[in-house]
């Protein structure tokens, strides 16, 4: 009888150890939807990555990070790449805290309102998209728990929006941001590169309106905006295919001249997924710390 009881006890202890080894906060998941937009005049697709604890505790609220895709990509930027697995792994290893990651589709808008007023993407994002997300999902209220990030064109968008609206975003990050100090000085339709430049013309005017370009540039905003309460991180490859590393250096100098704290990296690499994925963990950990969730900085 004693031997049988001891055996049951061992099994019970083994079961306890097994349960303790399981994730205590559920599983992360992603969902993709669309919303109507009165401002844009068409539906806009978006995806939301929900952290492990979102479904486990129906009362908890979480910070939110708006992550903006690059040119040629869309709202499924993480779900179609290795990004989703990378983010899941960071959550599983408790290397980032729990927050929502939201990716809206933006086409080639650069996340601003076009000069001709036909595409008012910035108005849509701030007036329609953020309110919908933060009412539909359990998001913690206030700028302290709202960040914005992006890759390439999305990096331009995150810097533009984060610098222009510091009352809305407490943390801003960008990877290989499409930051150029001087726009192309050609008429789009007359250029041998008309295919690539036409996109700039659609947003900034054709011929390109230098005043409009400067007014929206993250470099201009970095020199003028009140960024005292904004946490800033950006990184770019030293061999960036489009020369965005030059813009990143200029942005760093503009912030340093004003003594605005920021984290800045120029590392080996080009303008590709290898560089993006290699620096995505650091970007997400930066926002996690800004939200007060850890992990501690290595610096």
Secondary structure, 3 states (H helix, E strand, C coil): CHHHHHHHHHHHHHHHHHHHHCCCCCCCEEEEEEECCCCCCCCEEEEEEECCHHHHCCCCCEEEEEEECCCCCCCCCCCCCCHHHHHHHHHHCCCCCCEEEEEECCCCCCCCECCCCCCEHHHHHHHHHHHHHHHHCCECCCHHHEEEEEECHHHHHHHHHHHHCCCCCCEEEEECCCCCCCCCCCCHHHCCCHHHHHHHHHHHCCCCCHHHHHHHCHHHHHHHCCCCCCEEEEEEECCCCCCHHHHHHHHHHHHHHCCCCCEEEEECCCCCHHHHHHHHHHHHHHHHHHCCCCCCCCC
